[in-house]
Amino acid sequence: MRALLLGLALAPVGLQAQEPTECELIHYRKVVKVDAMTDAKTCIVLSSVKGTVTAAVTGPGKLVLGVAGEPYPGREEIGIRVGKGKPYHGDTFISGAASQALLSEIRGADTVFTQYVPWPSGARQDGEYAVCDLVDKVDECQSEF
């Protein structure tokens, strides 16, 4: 008992366990995949946190944005919005000029709002998530092409 108390008394002050930050929890990662049949390369940015923004780059200027999570069958619509800006909607993902415009808005933001209908609940899920290093990872993907 005395050794335990002595150890506690000698423990450095302020070294208590800290809660992880939102960005540590989201932990965006980049994954590069090459199709075994076509050799087509895809670079994906994703998080294991459902409701966060995801991205896929399939070539120069070819970007799609989505929302992480398993969508409810027949209700694959998603929404992504930055601040009080225009909401972007899509079936499963947002692509083309809309994805480029949305990425430009995300570049200057700290947070994004997302909306999707997850399986198995079927109830719309709204979320607000930190941007963290999402844009940096998308830029890394774009540099793959």
Backbone as CSV, one residue per row, in Angstrom:
resi,resn,N_x,N_y,N_z,CA_x,CA_y,CA_z,C_x,C_y,C_z
1,MET,0.835,-1.185,0.000,0.000,0.000,0.000,0.875,1.242,0.000
2,ARG,1.921,1.209,0.834,2.808,2.372,0.925,3.484,2.636,-0.421
3,ALA,3.886,1.579,-1.133,4.521,1.746,-2.442,3.548,2.376,-3.439
4,LEU,2.289,1.973,-3.354,1.274,2.538,-4.236,1.098,4.022,-3.968
5,LEU,0.994,4.391,-2.711,0.846,5.799,-2.348,2.082,6.593,-2.743
6,LEU,3.250,6.012,-2.545,4.489,6.690,-2.916,4.523,6.900,-4.432
7,GLY,4.100,5.870,-5.188,4.063,5.984,-6.646,3.109,7.076,-7.096
8,LEU,1.952,7.178,-6.458,1.000,8.228,-6.788,1.549,9.598,-6.449
9,ALA,2.234,9.687,-5.344,2.800,10.974,-4.927,3.896,11.429,-5.877
10,LEU,4.617,10.473,-6.465,5.711,10.826,-7.366,5.267,10.959,-8.821
11,ALA,4.022,10.583,-9.132,3.525,10.663,-10.508,3.504,12.110,-10.968
12,PRO,3.914,12.360,-12.219,3.910,13.725,-12.728,2.490,14.315,-12.719
13,VAL,2.416,15.555,-12.326,1.143,16.252,-12.284,0.712,16.588,-13.717
14,GLY,-0.575,16.454,-14.017,-1.100,16.829,-15.328,-1.018,15.748,-16.376
15,LEU,-0.612,14.541,-16.016,-0.530,13.460,-16.986,-1.749,12.544,-16.887
16,GLN,-2.907,13.151,-16.856,-4.143,12.387,-16.810,-4.559,12.036,-18.231
17,ALA,-5.312,10.963,-18.336,-5.804,10.557,-19.651,-6.686,11.657,-20.231
18,GLN,-6.440,11.991,-21.485,-7.218,13.037,-22.137,-8.192,12.406,-23.116
19,GLU,-9.339,13.028,-23.243,-10.324,12.587,-24.226,-9.757,12.855,-25.618
20,PRO,-9.971,11.939,-26.565,-9.497,12.199,-27.925,-10.264,13.367,-28.554
21,THR,-9.582,14.094,-29.420,-10.239,15.196,-30.121,-11.180,14.623,-31.173
22,GLU,-12.074,15.469,-31.689,-12.985,15.023,-32.733,-12.204,14.542,-33.954
23,CYS,-11.125,15.233,-34.284,-10.330,14.830,-35.445,-9.624,13.494,-35.209
24,GLU,-9.223,13.226,-33.984,-8.621,11.930,-33.680,-9.659,10.813,-33.814
25,LEU,-10.891,11.106,-33.472,-11.960,10.110,-33.600,-12.339,9.885,-35.065
26,ILE,-12.442,10.982,-35.822,-12.817,10.864,-37.237,-11.711,10.169,-38.027
27,HIS,-10.477,10.550,-37.824,-9.288,9.943,-38.436,-9.501,9.590,-39.909
28,TYR,-9.513,10.613,-40.768,-9.609,10.372,-42.209,-8.376,9.630,-42.686
29,ARG,-8.574,8.695,-43.585,-7.440,7.980,-44.162,-7.626,7.862,-45.670
30,LYS,-6.511,7.753,-46.352,-6.494,7.644,-47.813,-6.199,6.193,-48.179
31,VAL,-7.000,5.652,-49.100,-6.812,4.283,-49.562,-6.783,4.309,-51.085
32,VAL,-5.733,3.746,-51.667,-5.626,3.663,-53.123,-5.904,2.224,-53.530
33,LYS,-6.828,2.062,-54.470,-7.178,0.733,-54.970,-6.992,0.690,-56.474
34,VAL,-6.558,-0.461,-56.972,-6.399,-0.665,-58.404,-7.249,-1.869,-58.790
35,ASP,-8.133,-1.687,-59.766,-9.004,-2.760,-60.221,-8.167,-3.859,-60.871
36,ALA,-8.378,-5.091,-60.448,-7.596,-6.230,-60.935,-7.833,-6.519,-62.414
37,MET,-8.979,-6.140,-62.948,-9.299,-6.447,-64.345,-8.967,-5.303,-65.300
38,THR,-9.129,-4.063,-64.837,-8.956,-2.922,-65.746,-7.734,-2.061,-65.429
39,ASP,-7.113,-2.301,-64.280,-5.996,-1.488,-63.796,-6.396,-0.042,-63.513
40,ALA,-7.695,0.229,-63.457,-8.165,1.578,-63.133,-7.900,1.860,-61.660
41,LYS,-7.344,3.026,-61.411,-6.995,3.411,-60.042,-8.084,4.297,-59.454
42,THR,-8.394,4.069,-58.165,-9.313,4.896,-57.405,-8.648,5.228,-56.079
43,CYS,-8.722,6.483,-55.701,-8.190,6.917,-54.418,-9.378,7.373,-53.569
44,ILE,-9.522,6.770,-52.406,-10.675,7.027,-51.555,-10.214,7.663,-50.246
45,VAL,-10.986,8.647,-49.778,-10.761,9.255,-48.466,-11.972,8.907,-47.620
46,LEU,-11.726,8.255,-46.489,-12.851,7.822,-45.678,-12.520,7.826,-44.191
47,SER,-13.580,7.688,-43.427,-13.503,7.594,-41.976,-14.425,6.471,-41.562
48,SER,-14.156,5.862,-40.428,-15.051,4.820,-39.928,-16.246,5.427,-39.189
49,VAL,-16.259,6.750,-39.030,-17.365,7.421,-38.343,-18.502,7.643,-39.330
50,LYS,-19.644,7.005,-39.076,-20.799,7.144,-39.961,-21.311,8.573,-39.943
51,GLY,-21.663,9.068,-41.130,-22.178,10.418,-41.268,-21.144,11.426,-41.721
52,THR,-19.856,11.064,-41.694,-18.812,11.987,-42.139,-18.751,12.020,-43.666
53,VAL,-18.150,13.064,-44.208,-17.988,13.193,-45.657,-16.913,12.209,-46.120
54,THR,-17.167,11.558,-47.247,-16.187,10.695,-47.889,-15.912,11.237,-49.287
55,ALA,-14.798,10.816,-49.878,-14.451,11.286,-51.218,-13.801,10.155,-51.999
56,ALA,-13.969,10.205,-53.314,-13.277,9.273,-54.204,-12.810,10.053,-55.423
57,VAL,-11.560,9.821,-55.800,-10.977,10.430,-56.993,-10.629,9.290,-57.937
58,THR,-11.128,9.382,-59.184,-10.894,8.303,-60.150,-10.048,8.743,-61.344
59,GLY,-9.638,10.003,-61.332,-8.810,10.522,-62.412,-8.669,12.020,-62.245
60,PRO,-7.912,12.665,-63.142,-7.748,14.112,-63.038,-9.094,14.835,-63.105
61,GLY,-9.422,15.583,-62.067,-10.666,16.337,-62.028,-11.910,15.505,-61.795
62,LYS,-11.765,14.210,-61.565,-12.912,13.322,-61.353,-13.060,13.038,-59.858
63,LEU,-14.008,13.752,-59.239,-14.219,13.687,-57.791,-15.679,13.395,-57.493
64,VAL,-15.920,12.498,-56.564,-17.268,12.291,-56.029,-17.188,12.405,-54.512
65,LEU,-18.223,13.010,-53.924,-18.312,13.150,-52.474,-19.540,12.395,-51.998
66,GLY,-19.449,11.808,-50.824,-20.556,11.059,-50.264,-20.584,11.186,-48.760
67,VAL,-21.404,10.376,-48.135,-21.545,10.354,-46.679,-21.301,8.920,-46.223
68,ALA,-20.422,8.751,-45.233,-20.076,7.420,-44.721,-21.270,6.776,-44.025
69,GLY,-21.447,5.508,-44.278,-22.519,4.749,-43.649,-23.240,3.902,-44.665
70,GLU,-23.945,2.903,-44.190,-24.694,2.024,-45.074,-26.084,2.596,-45.278
71,PRO,-26.413,3.017,-46.514,-27.722,3.646,-46.737,-28.868,2.637,-46.694
72,TYR,-30.017,3.148,-46.346,-31.229,2.341,-46.329,-31.633,2.038,-47.761
73,PRO,-31.884,0.777,-48.117,-32.237,0.433,-49.503,-33.424,1.251,-50.014
74,GLY,-33.235,1.831,-51.190,-34.283,2.641,-51.798,-34.306,4.081,-51.307
75,ARG,-33.458,4.400,-50.329,-33.401,5.764,-49.795,-31.936,6.197,-49.706
76,GLU,-31.251,6.188,-50.829,-29.821,6.467,-50.863,-29.482,7.949,-50.938
77,GLU,-30.491,8.829,-50.875,-30.206,10.255,-51.010,-29.356,10.762,-49.837
78,ILE,-28.429,11.650,-50.182,-27.561,12.261,-49.182,-27.625,13.777,-49.329
79,GLY,-27.168,14.477,-48.308,-27.048,15.921,-48.348,-25.801,16.354,-47.618
80,ILE,-25.113,17.353,-48.157,-23.922,17.929,-47.516,-24.046,19.442,-47.628
81,ARG,-23.759,20.130,-46.530,-23.871,21.592,-46.513,-22.750,22.184,-45.671
82,VAL,-22.226,23.308,-46.127,-21.196,24.031,-45.389,-21.826,25.305,-44.844
83,GLY,-21.840,25.440,-43.522,-22.402,26.632,-42.884,-23.833,26.891,-43.326
84,LYS,-24.118,28.136,-43.679,-25.452,28.515,-44.158,-25.509,28.534,-45.681
85,GLY,-24.489,27.895,-46.297,-24.426,27.863,-47.756,-25.462,26.942,-48.362
86,LYS,-25.369,26.815,-49.663,-26.281,25.978,-50.441,-26.120,24.519,-50.037
87,PRO,-27.217,23.811,-49.769,-27.094,22.367,-49.528,-26.943,21.624,-50.857
88,TYR,-26.079,20.639,-50.877,-25.872,19.801,-52.063,-26.510,18.450,-51.785
89,HIS,-27.295,17.962,-52.745,-27.978,16.683,-52.588,-27.601,15.758,-53.736
90,GLY,-27.645,14.464,-53.458,-27.382,13.488,-54.500,-27.945,12.139,-54.124
91,ASP,-28.052,11.273,-55.125,-28.440,9.883,-54.882,-27.153,9.090,-54.696
92,THR,-26.843,8.732,-53.488,-25.651,7.991,-53.084,-24.407,8.882,-53.024
93,PHE,-24.202,9.754,-54.008,-23.026,10.630,-53.999,-23.306,11.907,-54.783
94,ILE,-22.364,12.848,-54.682,-22.425,14.121,-55.400,-21.211,14.141,-56.323
95,SER,-21.430,14.438,-57.604,-20.326,14.379,-58.562,-20.328,15.590,-59.481
96,GLY,-19.392,15.570,-60.427,-19.310,16.618,-61.438,-18.975,17.982,-60.860
97,ALA,-19.541,19.011,-61.492,-19.273,20.386,-61.070,-19.738,20.620,-59.633
98,ALA,-20.806,19.945,-59.220,-21.315,20.119,-57.858,-20.298,19.651,-56.821
99,SER,-19.607,18.544,-57.090,-18.614,18.055,-56.124,-17.422,19.002,-56.041
100,GLN,-17.015,19.572,-57.165,-15.899,20.527,-57.167,-16.282,21.799,-56.407
101,ALA,-17.502,22.297,-56.629,-17.970,23.500,-55.928,-18.063,23.244,-54.428
102,LEU,-18.584,22.078,-54.071,-18.703,21.735,-52.656,-17.337,21.608,-52.001
103,LEU,-16.387,20.980,-52.679,-15.035,20.864,-52.130,-14.432,22.248,-51.911
104,SER,-14.670,23.174,-52.823,-14.172,24.546,-52.652,-14.747,25.182,-51.390
105,GLU,-16.020,24.927,-51.114,-16.637,25.462,-49.892,-16.055,24.796,-48.643
106,ILE,-15.840,23.491,-48.723,-15.289,22.752,-47.575,-13.886,23.248,-47.247
107,ARG,-13.108,23.646,-48.264,-11.730,24.125,-48.044,-11.661,25.250,-47.019
108,GLY,-12.652,26.118,-47.002,-12.616,27.254,-46.085,-13.415,27.041,-44.811
109,ALA,-13.836,25.815,-44.558,-14.732,25.563,-43.424,-14.045,24.782,-42.306
110,ASP,-14.624,24.898,-41.126,-14.179,24.090,-39.984,-15.066,22.872,-39.803
111,THR,-16.354,23.023,-40.171,-17.305,21.930,-40.013,-18.190,21.808,-41.250
112,VAL,-18.783,20.628,-41.412,-19.768,20.383,-42.459,-20.973,19.695,-41.831
113,PHE,-22.122,19.910,-42.451,-23.352,19.241,-42.031,-23.655,18.154,-43.053
114,THR,-24.074,16.994,-42.582,-24.433,15.914,-43.489,-25.802,15.358,-43.129
115,GLN,-26.380,14.687,-44.109,-27.687,14.064,-43.897,-27.758,12.817,-44.768
116,TYR,-28.207,11.717,-44.172,-28.435,10.492,-44.936,-29.418,9.620,-44.170
117,VAL,-29.871,8.555,-44.812,-30.824,7.631,-44.196,-30.108,6.293,-44.020
118,PRO,-29.707,5.955,-42.791,-28.925,4.737,-42.578,-29.778,3.475,-42.457
119,TRP,-29.152,2.368,-42.792,-29.708,1.044,-42.562,-29.327,0.629,-41.150
120,PRO,-30.108,-0.003,-40.364,-31.446,-0.500,-40.667,-32.566,0.424,-40.184
121,SER,-32.229,1.555,-39.568,-33.274,2.374,-38.933,-34.255,2.981,-39.937
122,GLY,-33.747,3.457,-41.077,-34.614,4.108,-42.052,-35.012,5.515,-41.653
123,ALA,-34.466,6.013,-40.548,-34.765,7.369,-40.078,-33.636,8.310,-40.494
124,ARG,-34.006,9.468,-41.017,-33.003,10.446,-41.467,-32.038,10.774,-40.327
125,GLN,-30.756,10.822,-40.653,-29.703,11.117,-39.685,-29.009,12.415,-40.095
126,ASP,-29.035,13.410,-39.227,-28.330,14.669,-39.463,-27.085,14.685,-38.589
127,GLY,-26.013,15.290,-39.085,-24.797,15.382,-38.301,-23.990,16.613,-38.643
128,GLU,-23.152,17.019,-37.715,-22.198,18.102,-37.927,-20.838,17.548,-37.550
129,TYR,-19.878,17.644,-38.457,-18.580,17.030,-38.258,-17.458,18.005,-38.604
130,ALA,-16.349,17.886,-37.890,-15.169,18.695,-38.168,-14.576,18.280,-39.514
131,VAL,-14.055,19.248,-40.248,-13.426,18.971,-41.541,-12.083,18.258,-41.340
132,CYS,-11.380,18.594,-40.272,-10.079,17.982,-39.950,-9.161,18.034,-41.162
133,ASP,-8.581,16.888,-41.546,-7.650,16.866,-42.676,-8.287,16.268,-43.934
134,LEU,-9.615,16.334,-44.031,-10.325,15.820,-45.201,-9.780,16.421,-46.493
135,VAL,-9.667,17.740,-46.549,-9.224,18.412,-47.778,-7.782,18.027,-48.111
136,ASP,-6.924,17.932,-47.105,-5.534,17.520,-47.352,-5.482,16.122,-47.966
137,LYS,-6.318,15.224,-47.448,-6.343,13.853,-47.971,-6.898,13.830,-49.401
138,VAL,-7.919,14.638,-49.688,-8.449,14.719,-51.057,-7.359,15.256,-51.987
139,ASP,-6.626,16.275,-51.547,-5.526,16.813,-52.360,-4.469,15.739,-52.631
140,GLU,-4.178,14.929,-51.613,-3.229,13.819,-51.801,-3.752,12.846,-52.856
141,CYS,-5.049,12.549,-52.798,-5.652,11.658,-53.798,-5.550,12.264,-55.194
142,GLN,-5.851,13.551,-55.306,-5.801,14.196,-56.617,-4.386,14.180,-57.175
143,SER,-3.379,14.214,-56.312,-1.998,14.201,-56.793,-1.576,12.800,-57.269
144,GLU,-2.399,11.803,-57.032,-2.127,10.440,-57.506,-2.315,10.326,-59.019
145,PHE,-2.981,11.333,-59.636,-3.323,11.248,-61.050,-2.619,12.295,-61.873
